[in-house]
Structure formats: structure tokens, C-alpha cells
């Protein structure tokens, strides 16, 4: 069986390598993908239409807003499904909160103090990535994962309970829902003001700016929603995975 | 793109991929998988797809490594095959 599998893999790999010859060269401006009028429009008009220098963010959150909305919903659903599978009964004794001094003594002092210094910086960077997503690489997904990562670092270096004291599992799931709500809420506001769903330029009266800047602001709002969902789902998944769904112990 | 740099990254990528599959200690396999993700991130950055590189670094090397480690911690460390 193993040799058969190896033969199948080698043949498929060889075919793929052979087929890759037909691909256009990397970065070729005459390739079909770059020639298509939609890509031309994005490349030439993104900054004019949305005042967002980072084309990737503009396409992700504005032109392809539906995609990103449902990606966020997918993350939310995946997180809820993982929690539903892993979640076990809560041990009543665990609910007792330990004094923070006791927790510090139990974990490695150097590790704990280093992470205590690092966590706020990581969180600040995460907020920068979210807020600066339309000017530099980054955005809601990346910033959200980094923010969730800072909470996970807190849970690893101290104890799971330390992180859960700050963001409880219930709060994390609630925040994940709030993120999806922010995203779809912005879309709904656009709809109520008479525009299309997720057409941010209609928000210009509400935000007191011109329609082009309104699209930029709309993208920011949407990114914040994405970040809420991603960060809290990341942390909720970690908390469930590391403690077998019992919210106790952890790594 | 600098082709010498590409060759080095792709070579290491191949080594990391094969090692991650062959390693029976799942914790080291996870570490090698993290290395694979970082190499992939380098490759994306080199192809000027910085947003993708950023996501790969945050999700591939960061979050998924943590998830895999916490799963190994709660199951068993040695692979049976």
C-alpha cells in the first residue's frame, strides 16, 4: 500500500511540475490574471475610489466585503463548533480564584516577568496592525491573531486561569459574536441609509466626511469587527484545547 | 526576487517538509512545522505578497503551532507510525 501511495504521489507531482511550465512568468504584466479588466480596475482605481493605499485591504474589506464577512462567520462557526465538541463539565472547585502572588510563585519567575513585559507590547502592536491595516500590511485577521496570541502567551507563562480572569470563556464567545455583529451591522447601516449592503460610501453623511474617505473609515470599522471575532475565537480555542475543555490547568 | 535566496529557501522548505513527516516525536514535528511556516512566510515576503506573509507568520507559525502543542500535551507525544 505504501509503495502504491508513493507511486501515486510521484506521478501526481511530476504531472503538476510538468503543468507548471504553462503558468505565466511570476509578476508578468501580460498574464491573463493581470490583463482582466477587473484587476486593471483594482490596480488603477483603488486609491482614487477608496483613498486606501494598501490595495489588498481595500479589495478584502470593500470590493470583496461579502467574502470577508462570511470568512469571519466561518471563523466564528468553527470556533463555536470546536468549543461545542471539546467543552466538558466545569469543575466547581476550579472556580476558586487563587491570589495572584501565589500564581506567580508557582510559575517560573523569569519567564513570568518577561511575558508580563511582553504582553502589553504585543497587544499594542496588534492594535497598530488592526488600525493601520489600510496603510501598511496587516488588518483585522492578522491583528486579531496577534491579540489572541498575546492572551495565549499570558495563559502559557502564568496559568490558564490568569488569562481566563481577564477574558473569561463566556466573554470571549460574546466578543466573537460582537465582532460578527459589528461587521454585519455596518453593512446593515449602509442598507438602512439607502445604499447597497456594505457600500460604505453612503456613510458619508453619518461620518461627516466625503464619500471616498467614508469608504476608508468603513473598512476600518469592518476590520475592527473581524479583529474582535478572530482574537476571541483564537483564545477560546486555545483555552478549550489546552485544558481538554475543562478550563482548568492548561499547559 | 533573488534566485539564490529562492533556492536556499526552497531547499530548506523541502527538508523541513520531509523531516516534519518522518519525525515520530510529534513535538519536534510540530517545531519543524513551525520552521516550515516561517520559511513559507519568507517566500511570500520575497514574492512581495507581504499581507499573505504576515498572515502566514501569525496564523501558520504562531497560532497553529500553539494549537498543535496543546493538543499533543493532552494526547500522546510519540507517533505510532
Contacts between the chains, C-beta under 8 A, distances in Angstrom:
chain1	res1	chain2	res2	distance
A	26	B	1	6.8
A	26	B	47	7.0
A	27	B	48	7.9
A	54	B	51	7.7
A	56	B	51	4.5
A	57	B	51	7.6
A	129	B	54	7.9
A	137	B	50	4.1
A	137	B	51	4.8
A	137	B	53	7.7
A	137	B	54	5.0
A	138	B	51	7.3
A	138	B	54	5.8
A	139	B	51	7.3
A	141	B	55	6.2
A	141	B	58	7.9
A	141	B	59	7.7
A	142	B	51	7.8
A	142	B	54	4.8
A	142	B	55	5.6
A	142	B	58	4.9
A	145	B	55	7.8
A	145	B	58	4.1
A	145	B	59	5.5
A	145	B	62	6.5
A	145	B	63	5.4
A	146	B	58	5.7
A	146	B	62	7.7
A	148	B	63	7.0
A	149	B	58	7.2
A	149	B	62	5.3
A	149	B	63	6.4
A	149	B	66	7.4
A	152	B	63	7.8
A	152	B	66	5.6
A	156	B	66	7.7
A	234	B	63	5.8
A	237	B	67	6.6
A	238	B	66	6.2
A	238	B	67	6.7
A	238	B	70	6.3
A	241	B	67	5.8
A	241	B	70	4.5
A	241	B	71	5.8
A	241	B	74	7.3
A	242	B	70	3.8
A	242	B	73	6.7
A	242	B	74	7.2
A	244	B	74	5.3
A	250	B	70	7.8
A	251	B	69	7.3
A	251	B	70	5.8
A	251	B	73	5.7
